[in-house]
Amino acid sequence: MYPSAVCFSLCVCVVVVVVVVGSDADDDDVVVESSDRYLRFFPFRGKKTSDPVFSIDDDRGVGRVFDGIGAISGGGATSKLLVSYKEPHRSNILDYLFKPDFGASLQILKVEIGGDSQSSDGSESSHMHTAMDQNYNRGYEWWLMKEAKKRNPDIKLYGLPWTFPGWVGSGVGNPFKNSTATAHYVLNWINGAAEHHNLTIDYIGIWNERTCDPSYVKLLRRILNEKGHSHIKIVVPDAMDWSIVKKLIADKDYLDAIDIIGQHYPGAFSPESARKLGKRLWASEDYSCANSLSGGGCWARVLNEGPVNAEITSFIAWNLIASYYDGFSYTQHGLMRANEPWTGHYVVSSPIWMTAHHTQFYGPGWSYLLPHHGLGNLTGNGTYIALTSTDRQHLTIVIETMDACDAVCDYPMPSKTVADEQEISFTLGGSFKNIRQLNVWHSYLDFSKDAKTVLFEKMSPISVVNEKIQLTLRKNEIYTLTTLTNGQKGYHGTPPDSKPFPTQYSEDFEEYEIGAEPDLLSQQSGAFEVTDSGDKAHGKVATQVVTQPPVDTCTPTVFLRPANMFGDCHWKNAAVGFDVLLDNKSPGAAPGVYLGSQVNGGGCPTVQALGIYFFVSVGSHVARLTSSQEGHCRVYAEVLLLTLDYGRWFNMRLDVQNSTALAYLNEELIMSAEILPLPSQNGFVVFGPETFGIAHFDNLVLSRAENLPTTECNGDLNSRRKMRRPFPDEIVQNELS
């Protein structure tokens, strides 16, 4: 955990984009009034004023090259529910994310290389469950990358493992114990993208927020080069760790093997030694706020303050879209939200339009101008950035005056109070001195009771007089000024109304292709795939296929067993059951299974989540009712099962009625327990095998559940407060020592 910002007041935010159209202007005053009285433009008349004057020019050249703004699908399973949306809603959502000049117009898509284990909000299936297994159609990241490329062929693709299958970790949880095997595991994923999906991977990471082994990085670089992937750029460390700079300085081969220093949540900070390395500096994971107005304001700060204060040239938001159940970890921490495929409802949130203010008006290959010639801090606080195209024919300027007490980030950022009002002037010189007219877009995030929020609004053009423009800025505004004449606020109409997950639900898995991951079932650990049971009575079933514990990165407790989850975090009094087959004739069969109700956690907390659990162990011929999955859980009831055996289908059902739990086996009541106090008042349904092993599930039926929307869910309390350090200057020497 790390300290969040200390200010939590409410306020306003405006975003404006100004575009040069090249026509001449006279010397008369031009005042453009927006629909909001706070947004005013004042062309400079040549009179001396006491206002600060900032130069925008390329007289001394340009600065670092901009690499792109993107978002992360994964880390983990954050896009799980998106693939289950029906058309046209699914395509509409994808347009808001990827279609150029429509919505966020993202320039980089970073995806998880699935590793069969929990990595924040779920488990993503590996392309290699075992060393002898390869399948390049598992999961939904392949589909998502193709949809992104369909809309924007120029989007860059970036892969990163969060977890690894157990065999990659050599059974000891260390993927670098056999670096050659790990490098070829990643190589196979890259080759699979190309050979099976015609996707070219542009960037590759090492291991999310964990050890970055120099020997492995050098080996990976060599293997990529030998196998025809010299174009792929390696990003390290993909963590909150500037100490890597010292290691790179001390090891030239390590430095030569990497291309990008990717920091997570850098807080608009980088040490000078990192800037001198000659490597690109990225915020390879950032944002991680709820997609509220405050989250949009935080993202607007990140995109401006990073180049100004840290020379960062790429910003990748975690996460792309909150397509996981509310109540899981980091609830609604996406650029937008789409987690109701049963209705088609989605929400296009303010971070989408904060992104659009940048991505619709400059792109990869553009260059930032130099400090004090296009990058800087405003005297009343806030920042401005300016970028130019490679031919110097186009210019984009973005100005933000976000107050840290309103646009709150869940990790340390510069905490500066912004003036309520400040007047500034810009002087355009060098390649830009002939600019005569600018087009204007703006957004206004209103945190007050008036709630006059306006997002990505196009305004009337404004003239530039005598190479100057003067603006009066209010707190929490953003202006973008650009010579480009494109820009569009895309709109696909009003989405369907929101409704809770149905309180009656069934799934027999017959409509899926073999190998598919079932809709609405959000695997939290392990991998559940549709298989052919070979039994006419059951046909297709859902099978948990991971037999070796993966390299799990959840702390402090790793998953002891696979888990699959669905429903609503507000549920109570659910009646749910399914058919199960455990076949010890097949290698790796699980000895038992479990079913939980009112489980109060998703994501990494699932392993410790309280609820009412029904365990059936064929191996030990025991059934029990417990309060959690953990070994120290409370046992409410236990019975001996003499007739249960491997190789035979059986049905298990758990019925919770207020404080009473009823456990049925083959429709016979075998246990009943009065549970006071309840370990959890409400929560999801969860199920899986007792250990990592093969287990088959069929005919899942939820016959009843009560939805209590007024109750709290654990995920609502989660935020990504994981930065370890204070901000900023006093820690530089400590980090690099």
Phi and psi in degrees as a GROMACS rama.xvg file:
@    title "Ramachandran Plot"
@    xaxis  label "Phi"
@    yaxis  label "Psi"
@TYPE xy
-138.174  159.096  TYR-2
-69.1191  137.142  PRO-3
-87.6848  177.644  SER-4
-60.8314  150.888  ALA-5
-90.1341  -7.21613  VAL-6
-107.924  140.273  CYS-7
-139.395  30.1725  PHE-8
-78.9704  168.429  SER-9
-106.156  148.941  LEU-10
-167.906  -148.963  CYS-11
-125.367  155.669  VAL-12
-147.113  131.176  CYS-13
-122.999  138.453  VAL-14
-123.873  131.311  VAL-15
-134.043  140.758  VAL-16
-118.989  130.32  VAL-17
-117.155  131.873  VAL-18
-123.041  129.492  VAL-19
-77.9953  128.558  VAL-20
-109.261  -4.59413  VAL-21
88.2093  1.81042  GLY-22
-82.1983  157.635  SER-23
-76.8689  159.528  ASP-24
-136.564  149.975  ALA-25
-87.5523  -173.97  ASP-26
-91.6096  5.12187  ASP-27
-71.8609  154.087  ASP-28
-61.8588  139.957  ASP-29
-125.094  117.025  VAL-30
-118.358  119.908  VAL-31
-102.571  116.392  VAL-32
-95.5805  127.668  GLU-33
-84.5192  178.56  SER-34
-65.8547  -15.4841  SER-35
-110.345  135.36  ASP-36
-67.3881  -14.2435  ARG-37
-80.4804  -13.7779  TYR-38
-102.402  108.554  LEU-39
-138.103  141.766  ARG-40
-116.802  135.797  PHE-41
-127.932  103.37  PHE-42
-61.5427  141.573  PRO-43
-77.0996  132.076  PHE-44
-98.7867  5.74358  ARG-45
93.4105  -8.37191  GLY-46
-73.2398  146.911  LYS-47
-72.3019  135.565  LYS-48
-133.501  168.937  THR-49
-88.1519  3.82314  SER-50
-68.2035  146.005  ASP-51
-64.2295  142.408  PRO-52
-117.025  125.514  VAL-53
-112.7  133.55  PHE-54
-87.8642  137.766  SER-55
-122.383  101.759  ILE-56
-157.681  165.274  ASP-57
-117.753  27.9201  ASP-58
-60.1366  -31.9788  ASP-59
-104.827  18.2006  ARG-60
96.1272  -162.11  GLY-61
-126.036  171.398  VAL-62
-101.81  -141.697  GLY-63
-68.158  153.695  ARG-64
-84.9013  132.73  VAL-65
-74.0873  135.287  PHE-66
-107.291  -17.9537  ASP-67
133.527  158.455  GLY-68
-114.708  131.304  ILE-69
-144.782  -167.416  GLY-70
-152.278  163.322  ALA-71
-109.239  128.369  ILE-72
-104.237  111.571  SER-73
127.83  -174.371  GLY-74
63.882  46.3316  GLY-75
-142.15  154.454  GLY-76
58.0899  31.511  ALA-77
-74.9892  -16.3133  THR-78
-104.963  12.8249  SER-79
-51.3542  -49.3584  LYS-80
-81.5898  -14.7014  LEU-81
-62.2006  -42.9459  LEU-82
-64.4942  -19.7097  VAL-83
-85.898  -5.38014  SER-84
-66.9463  146.041  TYR-85
-87.0228  158.067  LYS-86
-77.1634  149.909  GLU-87
-88.776  1.46054  PRO-88
-63.2191  -38.0365  HIS-89
-63.551  -45.4709  ARG-90
-65.072  -36.6269  SER-91
-62.0818  -43.9337  ASN-92
-60.7433  -45.3439  ILE-93
-62.2268  -35.1687  LEU-94
-61.6302  -43.6172  ASP-95
-61.1578  -29.1883  TYR-96
-85.4854  -44.5024  LEU-97
-119.051  -24.3285  PHE-98
-66.181  124.568  LYS-99
-60.6405  143.256  PRO-100
53.467  42.46  ASP-101
-135.645  -51.7845  PHE-102
-139.359  -121.176  GLY-103
-65.5143  -26.32  ALA-104
50.142  50.1846  SER-105
-63.0685  146.594  LEU-106
-108.283  -14.0287  GLN-107
-138.602  135.757  ILE-108
-119.49  117.496  LEU-109
-104.007  128.139  LYS-110
-124.668  155.44  VAL-111
-78.6954  134.687  GLU-112
-84.7293  102.856  ILE-113
-55.2183  143.809  GLY-114
-131.8  15.339  GLY-115
70.4464  15.9713  ASP-116
-142.429  162.05  SER-117
-60.5139  136.222  GLN-118
-141.34  13.3607  SER-119
159.342  -57.9086  SER-120
-128.08  13.7267  ASP-121
160.719  178.331  GLY-122
-109.081  132.836  SER-123
-107.189  134.21  GLU-124
-68.2413  140.693  SER-125
-81.3498  151.97  SER-126
-75.1082  -10.3544  HIS-127
-140.776  89.3533  MET-128
-62.1006  -34.8803  HIS-129
-131.775  171.28  THR-130
-64.5042  -23.4913  ALA-131
-98.752  1.13752  MET-132
-108.394  134.445  ASP-133
-141.642  128.384  GLN-134
-150.081  120.349  ASN-135
-108.682  29.3756  TYR-136
-123.909  4.39051  ASN-137
-73.5335  148.088  ARG-138
75.4641  -161.448  GLY-139
-130.239  -1.50475  TYR-140
-69.38  -35.193  GLU-141
-60.1547  -47.529  TRP-142
-59.2493  -44.3412  TRP-143
-65.4956  -42.5801  LEU-144
-62.0962  -39.1254  MET-145
-67.6729  -38.4169  LYS-146
-65.7684  -38.3695  GLU-147
-64.2509  -45.2379  ALA-148
-65.604  -34.0319  LYS-149
-60.0915  -37.7388  LYS-150
-86.3541  -35.0244  ARG-151
-138.689  93.5482  ASN-152
-59.1532  -18.9775  PRO-153
-89.8431  -3.04847  ASP-154
-63.8293  141.227  ILE-155
-92.324  144.76  LYS-156
-113.807  140.119  LEU-157
-139.903  124.254  TYR-158
-112.853  144.234  GLY-159
-150.182  129.672  LEU-160
-78.0918  135.792  PRO-161
-97.414  -38.9361  TRP-162
-136.18  173.705  THR-163
-136.884  150.812  PHE-164
-59.3115  155.058  PRO-165
-58.8054  -34.4101  GLY-166
-67.2081  -31.0796  TRP-167
-65.7231  -35.1997  VAL-168
-82.3463  11.3201  GLY-169
55.622  25.7098  SER-170
76.4422  -0.563541  GLY-171
-119.798  7.89875  VAL-172
78.5041  17.304  GLY-173
-123.103  103.353  ASN-174
-68.7312  -9.24591  PRO-175
-101.098  3.40837  PHE-176
-64.9006  -36.9114  LYS-177
-124.349  83.114  ASN-178
-62.3269  -33.2448  SER-179
-63.8144  -43.9597  THR-180
-62.9521  -41.3335  ALA-181
-66.6685  -42.3174  THR-182
-62.4589  -40.3258  ALA-183
-73.1815  -29.604  HIS-184
-59.9934  -46.9844  TYR-185
-68.0254  -41.0611  VAL-186
-58.8863  -41.7347  LEU-187
-61.4837  -38.929  ASN-188
-63.0957  -43.7171  TRP-189
-62.8323  -45.3565  ILE-190
-65.7196  -38.4239  ASN-191
-62.3952  -38.3437  GLY-192
-60.1925  -42.6206  ALA-193
-73.6508  -47.9353  ALA-194
-76.5994  -34.5004  GLU-195
-99.8454  -21.1438  HIS-196
-132.139  1.61066  HIS-197
56.4261  40.9006  ASN-198
-112.415  131.025  LEU-199
-100.39  121.434  THR-200
-84.4113  133.043  ILE-201
-100.778  -33.2746  ASP-202
-134.313  147.392  TYR-203
-137.76  137.754  ILE-204
-105.366  -177.955  GLY-205
-104.347  -66.4035  ILE-206
-161.432  116.902  TRP-207
-58.1651  117.819  ASN-208
53.5458  34.305  GLU-209
-135.289  -167.994  ARG-210
-55.264  136.882  THR-211
-116.737  96.6323  CYS-212
-81.0415  118.732  ASP-213
-58.8538  -40.5686  PRO-214
-63.0366  -40.184  SER-215
-65.2499  -42.4452  TYR-216
-60.6128  -43.8898  VAL-217
-63.6449  -41.3155  LYS-218
-64.1072  -44.5483  LEU-219
-60.3953  -42.8262  LEU-220
-59.4533  -44.4274  ARG-221
-64.3071  -44.6329  ARG-222
-66.5436  -41.4944  ILE-223
-59.8537  -43.6913  LEU-224
-62.9098  -44.0442  ASN-225
-65.7201  -30.4917  GLU-226
-96.895  16.977  LYS-227
84.6312  21.0563  GLY-228
-118.733  37.4537  HIS-229
-65.015  -19.1267  SER-230
-72.1635  -21.0155  HIS-231
-73.5293  129.305  ILE-232
-96.5019  135.135  LYS-233
-94.1724  132.482  ILE-234
-109.135  129.951  VAL-235
-136.375  153.406  VAL-236
-92.573  -1.59005  PRO-237
52.8338  52.3398  ASP-238
-160.834  175.431  ALA-239
-93.0121  81.4682  MET-240
-157.331  89.2709  ASP-241
-77.2389  -8.94709  TRP-242
-64.6501  -15.0492  SER-243
-61.8816  -24.73  ILE-244
-59.832  -43.8761  VAL-245
-61.2561  -39.663  LYS-246
-66.3551  -39.9865  LYS-247
-67.337  -38.8783  LEU-248
-64.2111  -36.4105  ILE-249
-81.0832  -13.4454  ALA-250
-134.227  96.6491  ASP-251
-63.1532  -36.4223  LYS-252
-64.0005  -38.413  ASP-253
-63.5824  -46.4045  TYR-254
-60.7689  -42.2521  LEU-255
-68.6505  -25.4258  ASP-256
-77.2223  -21.2694  ALA-257
-107.943  160.861  ILE-258
-117.85  -29.9424  ASP-259
-137.618  134.918  ILE-260
-95.1799  107.406  ILE-261
-104.109  110.913  GLY-262
-101.533  149.741  GLN-263
-100.634  129.315  HIS-264
50.4411  55.5805  TYR-265
-69.1734  -11.2453  PRO-266
63.7359  36.9482  GLY-267
56.1571  39.1353  ALA-268
-135.782  141.936  PHE-269
-150.949  141.647  SER-270
-72.191  151.706  PRO-271
-59.1379  -35.2254  GLU-272
-62.0225  -33.0566  SER-273
-68.7225  -38.2132  ALA-274
-68.0169  -24.831  ARG-275
-86.4434  -3.21315  LYS-276
-76.1861  -15.7586  LEU-277
79.9396  16.1137  GLY-278
-111.389  153.792  LYS-279
-68.1303  143.237  ARG-280
-111.602  121.877  LEU-281
-121.736  149.625  TRP-282
-91.8462  84.3328  ALA-283
-75.9864  -7.08244  SER-284
-151.53  127.994  GLU-285
-154.669  -177.267  ASP-286
79.2327  -92.6141  TYR-287
43.7606  57.1869  SER-288
-124.488  158.645  CYS-289
-60.6136  143.504  ALA-290
-81.3246  56.7646  ASN-291
-97.7379  -176.611  SER-292
-62.0307  -39.4622  LEU-293
-63.726  -40.7976  SER-294
-62.3849  -40.885  GLY-295
-61.9253  -39.9413  GLY-296
-65.5322  -38.8013  GLY-297
-60.54  -46.9723  CYS-298
-61.2204  -38.3511  TRP-299
-62.3206  -39.1559  ALA-300
-64.0428  -47.0172  ARG-301
-55.8676  -45.8342  VAL-302
-67.7788  -23.9042  LEU-303
-97.6706  -43.9602  ASN-304
-71.1734  -28.9389  GLU-305
-60.6716  -51.5993  GLY-306
-63.9582  -38.2369  PRO-307
-68.6367  -46.562  VAL-308
-99.4393  -16.0783  ASN-309
-136.111  -1.47397  ALA-310
57.8854  33.8521  GLU-311
-81.2808  138.271  ILE-312
-118.714  1.69657  THR-313
-150.19  144.581  SER-314
-134.854  122.242  PHE-315
-123.1  117.03  ILE-316
-82.4094  132.617  ALA-317
-101.584  114.368  TRP-318
-128.075  175.309  ASN-319
-59.2828  -52.7069  LEU-320
-154.007  134.204  ILE-321
-79.8051  80.0689  ALA-322
-108.96  52.5177  SER-323
-140.892  161.511  TYR-324
-63.8614  136.606  TYR-325
-57.9463  135.928  ASP-326
105.581  -14.8782  GLY-327
-77.507  170.953  PHE-328
-57.2853  142.744  SER-329
58.2166  49.6703  TYR-330
-53.5019  127.55  THR-331
61.594  28.3763  GLN-332
-88.4381  60.5319  HIS-333
-131.989  168.553  GLY-334
-63.8479  -28.7995  LEU-335
-150.442  -179.656  MET-336
-127.913  133.974  ARG-337
-151.865  85.0465  ALA-338
-130.524  32.3867  ASN-339
-134.299  66.4849  GLU-340
-63.1519  -21.6808  PRO-341
-71.2963  -18.4255  TRP-342
-113.721  -27.6929  THR-343
89.6406  3.9245  GLY-344
-71.2142  142.239  HIS-345
-152.267  164.486  TYR-346
-130.009  121.294  VAL-347
-89.3121  105.736  VAL-348
-94.356  170.59  SER-349
-58.4924  -34.7941  SER-350
-59.4129  -27.413  PRO-351
-60.5289  -44.0633  ILE-352
-81.446  -27.3523  TRP-353
-63.5882  -38.8093  MET-354
-64.9431  -43.5233  THR-355
-59.604  -32.1199  ALA-356
-62.3535  -20.3142  HIS-357
-101.567  -56.7967  HIS-358
-67.8397  -25.9145  THR-359
-80.219  -4.65304  GLN-360
-132.183  1.56073  PHE-361
-161.467  156.725  TYR-362
-140.873  176.073  GLY-363
-53.6944  137.216  PRO-364
101.815  -24.0531  GLY-365
-66.607  159.289  TRP-366
-117.369  138.705  SER-367
-68.6778  144.369  TYR-368
-76.3456  170.299  LEU-369
-78.3241  157.462  LEU-370
-53.9205  136.681  PRO-371
70.0516  0.5632  HIS-372
-123.052  11.2335  HIS-373
160.419  -4.85785  GLY-374
-131.347  133.241  LEU-375
176.138  174.306  GLY-376
-100.873  142.717  ASN-377
-79.5166  153.266  LEU-378
-66.1862  -31.1048  THR-379
-93.4721  15.9187  GLY-380
75.3557  158.773  ASN-381
106.246  173.128  GLY-382
-139.041  163.749  THR-383
-137.758  143.577  TYR-384
-129.71  149.371  ILE-385
-136.249  138  ALA-386
-131.082  153.479  LEU-387
-131.457  151.22  THR-388
-71.7126  167.439  SER-389
-61.0346  -31.0978  THR-390
-91.3272  4.91781  ASP-391
62.0833  17.7117  ARG-392
-88.5373  -16.5655  GLN-393
-127.357  151.181  HIS-394
-139.094  137.561  LEU-395
-132.13  131.869  THR-396
-122.164  133.02  ILE-397
-123.508  127.033  VAL-398
-118.952  131.736  ILE-399
-131.597  142.222  GLU-400
-126.837  43.6128  THR-401
-70.947  130.048  MET-402
-87.6491  131.855  ASP-403
-63.7971  -20.9601  ALA-404
-82.2881  -9.55479  CYS-405
-110.433  -50.1972  ASP-406
-90.4459  80.0772  ALA-407
-86.0681  127.388  VAL-408
-99.5252  145.742  CYS-409
-85.9758  34.0478  ASP-410
-162.73  160.933  TYR-411
-61.8814  128.758  PRO-412
-134.372  164.395  MET-413
-53.5995  124.113  PRO-414
-101.971  90.3583  SER-415
-122.838  135.835  LYS-416
-82.7808  126.073  THR-417
-92.8038  139.746  VAL-418
-60.0601  145.517  ALA-419
-61.534  -33.5442  ASP-420
-153.134  138.736  GLU-421
-147.974  143.483  GLN-422
-105.402  132.752  GLU-423
-132.892  160.385  ILE-424
-131.246  144.283  SER-425
-115.666  135.312  PHE-426
-109.291  122.778  THR-427
-94.6942  123.746  LEU-428
-133.647  -173.814  GLY-429
59.5659  -131.161  GLY-430
-66.6687  -9.23605  SER-431
-110.333  4.08996  PHE-432
-72.1559  -14.954  LYS-433
-93.6717  5.37851  ASN-434
-63.8869  133.513  ILE-435
-120.347  -24.0534  ARG-436
-148.714  145.593  GLN-437
-128.955  138.271  LEU-438
-90.8925  156.281  ASN-439
-129.365  131.728  VAL-440
-123.448  154.763  TRP-441
-153.59  156.833  HIS-442
-130.116  154.698  SER-443
-139.709  112.785  TYR-444
-98.7908  107.574  LEU-445
-100.523  112.106  ASP-446
-91.0936  -0.694528  PHE-447
-81.9469  176.743  SER-448
-67.7429  -19.9077  LYS-449
-70.0704  -31.8488  ASP-450
50.8237  56.882  ALA-451
-97.9188  46.23  LYS-452
-66.2738  133.863  THR-453
-128.163  132.393  VAL-454
-120.211  124.236  LEU-455
52.34  61.1975  PHE-456
-100.757  129.033  GLU-457
-81.337  136.199  LYS-458
-117.62  176.581  MET-459
-70.0517  151.769  SER-460
-63.2834  159.449  PRO-461
-129.503  141.544  ILE-462
-88.2848  149.835  SER-463
-105.226  126.213  VAL-464
-115.8  129.013  VAL-465
53.2564  40.4095  ASN-466
64.6676  18.1799  GLU-467
-134.891  154.836  LYS-468
-143.717  141.335  ILE-469
-118.645  137.401  GLN-470
-130.463  143.587  LEU-471
-101.527  117.888  THR-472
-105.5  133.951  LEU-473
-100.11  160.935  ARG-474
-58.2173  139.912  LYS-475
68.0112  47.537  ASN-476
-120.112  157.634  GLU-477
-134.849  132.377  ILE-478
-118.486  138.744  TYR-479
-124.944  124.639  THR-480
-117.969  127.142  LEU-481
-148.655  151.869  THR-482
-82.8483  -8.86535  THR-483
-76.7069  144.955  LEU-484
-105.336  5.26563  THR-485
-81.318  -167.18  ASN-486
117.439  130.562  GLY-487
-153.735  136.4  GLN-488
-93.5706  96.6396  LYS-489
-65.1959  151.616  GLY-490
-151.683  126.347  TYR-491
-111.484  23.1898  HIS-492
84.1387  176.203  GLY-493
-78.5612  125.854  THR-494
-70.4203  165.296  PRO-495
-59.2287  158.712  PRO-496
-66.3306  153.7  ASP-497
-79.536  138.999  SER-498
-142.876  148.537  LYS-499
-66.2987  164.295  PRO-500
-55.3947  136.578  PHE-501
-57.2692  141.017  PRO-502
-87.4135  2.80625  THR-503
-131.51  128.563  GLN-504
-156.037  142.959  TYR-505
-144.094  154.649  SER-506
-150.043  123.708  GLU-507
-112.559  -2.14827  ASP-508
69.6335  8.44248  PHE-509
-74.651  -20.4005  GLU-510
-88.547  -1.27731  GLU-511
-94.7956  155.44  TYR-512
-76.5014  152.948  GLU-513
-60.4334  132.722  ILE-514
93.2377  -8.83497  GLY-515
-71.5772  156.198  ALA-516
-96.3566  121.12  GLU-517
-59.2754  141.757  PRO-518
-62.8345  150.549  ASP-519
67.9576  -14.7074  LEU-520
-92.3439  114.272  LEU-521
-101.274  96.7938  SER-522
-65.4104  132.398  GLN-523
-103.113  -21.855  GLN-524
-160.428  145.992  SER-525
81.4268  -166.545  GLY-526
-142.56  124.787  ALA-527
-110.306  117.669  PHE-528
-126.395  148.85  GLU-529
-74.6372  128.172  VAL-530
-131.204  166.084  THR-531
-90.4608  118.713  ASP-532
-73.0493  -19.2898  SER-533
75.5797  6.97001  GLY-534
-116.294  119.003  ASP-535
-59.9457  -30.3072  LYS-536
-71.5452  -21.8549  ALA-537
-116.764  -28.0903  HIS-538
60.6665  -124.576  GLY-539
-82.4195  142.615  LYS-540
-138.528  167.31  VAL-541
-96.791  124.114  ALA-542
-119.184  128.597  THR-543
-81.5371  121.631  GLN-544
-111.363  -7.29175  VAL-545
-84.8193  122.178  VAL-546
-107.673  -9.33704  THR-547
-123.216  132.263  GLN-548
-53.9098  127.933  PRO-549
-71.6898  173.592  PRO-550
-75.6581  99.5509  VAL-551
-94.8202  132.727  ASP-552
-110.249  9.55934  THR-553
-71.1812  140.522  CYS-554
-130.31  149.591  THR-555
-86.6085  -4.96664  PRO-556
-120.862  127.979  THR-557
-85.8368  162.76  VAL-558
-72.0572  130.496  PHE-559
-91.8149  -14.8376  LEU-560
-154.945  155.677  ARG-561
-64.9571  158.335  PRO-562
-149.399  139.656  ALA-563
-129.465  141.073  ASN-564
-137.853  148.029  MET-565
-157.803  168.473  PHE-566
112.235  -137.103  GLY-567
-140.222  134.581  ASP-568
-68.3889  -10.8778  CYS-569
-94.6457  2.12387  HIS-570
-69.5958  145.71  TRP-571
-146.39  167.599  LYS-572
54.3072  48.2389  ASN-573
-90.5394  148.47  ALA-574
-119.93  116.153  ALA-575
-144.765  145.47  VAL-576
-160.976  174.179  GLY-577
-164.164  169.549  PHE-578
-92.9689  147.732  ASP-579
-136.002  142.17  VAL-580
-130.883  126.096  LEU-581
-118.514  119.247  LEU-582
-119.707  103.028  ASP-583
-76.9329  -1.10636  ASN-584
-75.1007  -20.6806  LYS-585
-92.0413  137.271  SER-586
-58.4648  137.289  PRO-587
82.0431  19.4147  GLY-588
-64.8447  139.221  ALA-589
-73.8853  147.76  ALA-590
-81.24  -14.4201  PRO-591
-167.94  -179.647  GLY-592
-140.545  171.499  VAL-593
-146.358  160.439  TYR-594
-141.862  127.442  LEU-595
-121.955  149.684  GLY-596
-132.499  152.898  SER-597
55.5894  40.7599  GLN-598
-84.0676  122.805  VAL-599
-96.7235  37.641  ASN-600
-165.329  152.502  GLY-601
-139.678  159.664  GLY-602
84.57  -156.375  GLY-603
-55.1415  -35.1954  CYS-604
-63.6895  -11.3954  PRO-605
-54.8698  -39.2317  THR-606
-63.6838  -25.0091  VAL-607
-111.778  6.6416  GLN-608
-67.6257  137.384  ALA-609
-83.5367  155.559  LEU-610
174.527  -160.485  GLY-611
-116.938  115.959  ILE-612
-115.518  138.063  TYR-613
-115.411  109.228  PHE-614
-101.472  136.81  PHE-615
-126.952  118.625  VAL-616
-112.825  110.356  SER-617
-71.2344  -36.7089  VAL-618
-62.4737  -39.8692  GLY-619
-105.926  0.688489  SER-620
57.3422  43.8368  HIS-621
-131.99  143.605  VAL-622
-124.845  146.787  ALA-623
-151.138  154.559  ARG-624
-107.857  127.564  LEU-625
-135.273  176.114  THR-626
-99.1005  -9.90939  SER-627
-165.02  179.563  SER-628
-83.6547  -15.2624  GLN-629
-73.2587  155.143  GLU-630
-65.3823  -25.5339  GLY-631
-90.9411  13.2857  HIS-632
-68.2956  163.102  CYS-633
-83.0827  133.774  ARG-634
-101.583  120.49  VAL-635
-91.0176  -31.3593  TYR-636
-158.153  154.065  ALA-637
-153.641  137.328  GLU-638
-138.098  156.301  VAL-639
-91.6981  136.456  LEU-640
-113.429  106.928  LEU-641
-93.7143  -19.6348  LEU-642
-100.248  -6.8855  THR-643
-83.9112  139.52  LEU-644
-149.281  163.304  ASP-645
-66.353  156.99  TYR-646
80.4536  5.2393  GLY-647
-128.493  132.242  ARG-648
-65.606  141.408  TRP-649
-141.008  160.574  PHE-650
-111.5  135.499  ASN-651
-127.905  143.217  MET-652
-144.015  139.351  ARG-653
-120.294  125.794  LEU-654
-123.91  114.375  ASP-655
-104.089  124.983  VAL-656
-127.817  95.2072  GLN-657
58.532  -111.868  ASN-658
-97.8981  7.82191  SER-659
-107.523  131.872  THR-660
-114.265  128.108  ALA-661
-116.694  125.433  LEU-662
-113.005  124.532  ALA-663
-116.116  142.076  TYR-664
-128.256  119.139  LEU-665
52.2448  44.8256  ASN-666
67.7159  9.09947  GLU-667
-105.403  128.319  GLU-668
-68.2911  117.854  LEU-669
-110.734  -19.4725  ILE-670
-148.618  146.037  MET-671
-142.221  134.72  SER-672
-142.064  137.213  ALA-673
-90.0125  120.176  GLU-674
-113.655  104.675  ILE-675
-139.001  127.069  LEU-676
-75.2817  159.581  PRO-677
-66.0033  135.805  LEU-678
-66.4759  -26.1878  PRO-679
-151.102  136.442  SER-680
-78.8525  -25.5995  GLN-681
-161.872  161.4  ASN-682
159.735  -169.617  GLY-683
-83.8885  171.627  PHE-684
-95.9769  137.011  VAL-685
-137.153  148.016  VAL-686
-155.068  165.698  PHE-687
165.758  -179.888  GLY-688
-76.5769  157.788  PRO-689
-66.0567  -32.4224  GLU-690
-136.298  175.284  THR-691
-67.0926  113.453  PHE-692
179.847  171.465  GLY-693
-75.7347  129.909  ILE-694
-148.823  137.708  ALA-695
-108.503  136.044  HIS-696
-127.014  141.469  PHE-697
-149.937  161.161  ASP-698
51.3862  54.6153  ASN-699
-70.3362  127.12  LEU-700
-135.413  121.858  VAL-701
-103.694  108.47  LEU-702
-92.7336  -17.7673  SER-703
-162.738  142.863  ARG-704
-159.42  147.124  ALA-705
-105.137  133.458  GLU-706
-102.396  123.332  ASN-707
-117.185  82.5632  LEU-708
-64.8785  -14.1971  PRO-709
-82.6692  -10.5806  THR-710
-80.5544  155.951  THR-711
-87.4388  153.389  GLU-712
-121.758  143.794  CYS-713
-57.6813  -36.9577  ASN-714
-63.0443  -24.9767  GLY-715
-64.6358  -20.3565  ASP-716
-94.7676  -7.29214  LEU-717
-85.7485  141.816  ASN-718
-147.122  164.687  SER-719
-86.4919  63.4035  ARG-720
-90.06  81.6121  ARG-721
-130.097  6.39322  LYS-722
-68.2608  135.088  MET-723
-91.571  -12.9093  ARG-724
-121.276  156.092  ARG-725
-73.8369  171.093  PRO-726
-117.583  142.726  PHE-727
-122.994  -49.7986  PRO-728
-71.383  -32.624  ASP-729
-69.8143  -12.5879  GLU-730
-97.2902  -5.7518  ILE-731
-59.5234  -49.3484  VAL-732
-65.8049  -37.7973  GLN-733
-64.3915  -40.5017  ASN-734
-66.3356  -34.0806  GLU-735
-100.035  1.58123  LEU-736
